[in-house]
Amino acid sequence: MRITFLGTGTSSGVPAIGCDCTTCRSDDPRDQRWRPSIYIELDDGMSVLIDTTTDLRAQALRFGVGRVDAILFTHSHADHVLGLDEVRRYNYLQRATIPCYGDARTMADVRRMFAYVFEPTLEVGGGLPQLATFTIGGPFCLGHATFVPVPLLHGKRSILGFRVGAFAYLTDCNAIPDASWALLDGVDLLVIDALRLRPHTTHFSLDEAVATAGRIGSSRVYFTHMCHDLPHAATCTSLPAHMQLAYDGLRLDLPE
């Protein structure tokens, strides 16, 4: 299984509009962060996209996302869904409808936000994405792999992380409910939200993310959804050896 980080930034991206801070002016490409998303290529050839960010077209072109067999949504905030219309290119290339998976609230929001896709008029213009929505009720299979939804808290809202094999992706969270800890037993490669140094009401701070990752006990930990408060190189030097900030374009391989 190969995991590609398409974006590792917060909802405003990095550089942030109108900001002149050191991170936003950095020449280090790891400090340039699109909105958060990952792309999973499974060993059986199936390709899975987690979230459709507002940067999806640019991400797909830069990182060679040539196929999308399924889309998983963590939740329906703008930075995680508003690139959905871009997937109509994959409908054209693949000649197939793309299944989309999320919790009940997220799927209802997506159908409302993209009503022109799911309740089209007779005049469809240049074409519409061909999508089928499915509400996640528990573990489900894509190809030969089993995906396990991991309920998380994003402020007061319940959202989903996802686990496949020994890999877990937990973005946009500030707490893990008691019932979800067991779902993370044995995770070897963990990706988890770490917005900034200061506390936040809907995201883990870096210290909170480090502590949470320590409790999960993964041997490799990468942080995502960072704002410009966390410059890549300087922040990584302060972290334990098995933890580091992810960056756009990072690719990781691991057995399924």
Number of C-alpha atoms within 10 A of each C-alpha: 19 15 20 21 21 29 27 30 29 23 21 14 22 23 21 19 9 7 12 11 12 13 21 22 15 15 10 12 11 19 25 23 28 28 27 29 28 21 23 22 19 19 15 11 13 17 22 20 22 23 28 27 24 21 20 26 17 12 21 15 10 12 16 11 19 12 20 21 20 18 22 23 24 29 26 21 16 14 22 23 23 19 16 19 18 18 21 19 18 19 19 13 12 14 11 13 16 20 15 22 22 24 22 15 13 20 20 14 15 23 14 13 15 16 12 13 18 17 10 11 10 6 7 10 7 5 11 17 20 19 20 12 18 14 14 17 12 10 13 13 10 14 13 12 16 14 18 21 25 24 23 26 18 20 16 12 11 17 24 26 25 22 21 19 17 16 22 25 24 23 27 29 28 26 19 17 12 9 10 14 14 10 15 19 12 15 19 17 19 22 24 26 28 30 29 22 16 11 15 13 11 16 23 28 21 24 15 20 24 22 13 16 20 13 10 17 17 21 15 16 24 20 24 29 30 32 24 24 16 18 20 21 13 9 14 15 11 10 14 10 11 10 21 21 24 24 25 25 20 15 16 12 11 13 10 14
